[in-house]
Amino acid sequence: MEVQTLQIFAGSISSMLFITGNIPMLLKAYRTKDLRSYSLSNIVLVNIGNLLYWVYLSSLPLGPIWLLHSFYTLSMALLLLWYLQYKKKFHARKPGTARENDAQDR
């Protein structure tokens, strides 16, 4: 197997593993609308970093990194959107245990 073929294969597999590993996090955030465990400053900085990384990525040929970074950019943009959209819901909650709060969501 040629080295470049092996590199693209490894990049493709690792990209799919990364995407597959992040899907449960996104689904849970969407389903529960509870993003209190996330830091707004971290999400904002990651989104800024993603935008800057696109400048570098645009110099590279199409490949697995484009898929991976597209997914990562989309998922972090969604987390930022959801964080801003749902923060009022959880700031308005009365104090209680996590179990009580989860039961209220059902």
C-alpha positions as CSV (number, residue, x, y, z in Angstrom):
1,M,0.0,0.0,0.0
2,E,1.3,3.4,-0.9
3,V,2.2,5.8,2.0
4,Q,-0.2,8.5,0.8
5,T,-3.1,6.0,0.5
6,L,-2.3,4.8,4.0
7,Q,-2.3,8.4,5.3
8,I,-5.7,9.2,3.8
9,F,-7.1,5.9,5.1
10,A,-5.9,6.7,8.6
11,G,-7.2,10.2,8.4
12,S,-10.6,9.0,7.2
13,I,-10.9,6.4,9.9
14,S,-9.8,8.8,12.7
15,S,-12.2,11.5,11.4
16,M,-15.1,9.0,11.5
17,L,-14.1,7.9,15.0
18,F,-14.0,11.5,16.2
19,I,-17.4,12.3,14.6
20,T,-19.0,9.2,16.0
21,G,-17.6,10.0,19.5
22,N,-19.1,13.5,19.5
23,I,-22.5,12.6,18.2
24,P,-23.8,11.4,21.6
25,M,-22.7,14.7,23.3
26,L,-24.6,16.7,20.7
27,L,-27.7,14.5,21.0
28,K,-27.7,14.8,24.7
29,A,-27.3,18.5,24.6
30,Y,-30.1,18.8,22.1
31,R,-32.4,16.4,23.9
32,T,-31.9,17.8,27.5
33,K,-31.2,21.4,26.5
34,D,-28.9,21.4,29.6
35,L,-25.6,22.9,28.8
36,R,-24.7,24.1,32.3
37,S,-21.6,21.9,32.4
38,Y,-20.2,23.8,29.4
39,S,-18.2,27.0,29.7
40,L,-19.4,29.8,27.5
41,S,-15.9,31.3,27.3
42,N,-14.5,27.9,26.1
43,I,-17.3,27.5,23.5
44,V,-16.7,31.1,22.2
45,L,-12.9,30.6,22.0
46,V,-13.2,27.3,20.2
47,N,-15.5,28.9,17.6
48,I,-13.0,31.7,17.1
49,G,-10.2,29.2,16.8
50,N,-12.3,27.2,14.3
51,L,-12.8,30.3,12.1
52,L,-9.1,31.0,12.1
53,Y,-8.2,27.4,11.4
54,W,-10.3,27.6,8.2
55,V,-7.8,30.1,6.9
56,Y,-5.0,27.5,7.3
57,L,-7.2,24.7,6.1
58,S,-8.0,26.5,2.9
59,S,-4.4,26.0,1.8
60,L,-4.6,22.2,2.1
61,P,-6.0,19.9,-0.6
62,L,-9.4,18.3,0.0
63,G,-9.1,15.4,2.3
64,P,-10.3,13.9,5.6
65,I,-9.3,16.9,7.5
66,W,-11.9,19.0,5.7
67,L,-14.7,16.6,6.8
68,L,-13.4,16.5,10.3
69,H,-13.0,20.2,10.7
70,S,-16.4,20.8,9.0
71,F,-18.1,18.6,11.6
72,Y,-16.1,20.1,14.4
73,T,-17.0,23.7,13.3
74,L,-20.7,22.8,12.9
75,S,-20.9,21.0,16.2
76,M,-19.2,23.8,18.2
77,A,-21.4,26.4,16.4
78,L,-24.5,24.4,17.4
79,L,-23.3,24.2,21.0
80,L,-22.8,28.0,21.1
81,L,-26.3,28.5,19.6
82,W,-27.9,26.1,22.0
83,Y,-26.0,27.5,25.0
84,L,-27.2,31.0,24.3
85,Q,-30.7,29.8,23.4
86,Y,-31.2,27.5,26.5
87,K,-29.4,29.3,29.2
88,K,-32.5,31.2,30.3
89,K,-34.3,27.9,30.9
90,F,-31.8,26.7,33.5
91,H,-31.1,30.0,35.1
92,A,-34.8,30.3,35.9
93,R,-35.0,26.9,37.6
94,K,-35.5,26.6,41.3
95,P,-32.7,24.9,43.2
96,G,-33.0,21.2,43.4
97,T,-31.2,18.0,42.8
98,A,-30.2,16.9,39.4
99,R,-32.7,14.0,39.6
100,E,-35.5,16.4,40.4
101,N,-34.5,18.7,37.6
102,D,-34.3,15.7,35.2
103,A,-37.7,14.5,36.2
104,Q,-39.2,17.9,35.5
105,D,-37.9,17.7,31.9
106,R,-39.8,14.6,31.2
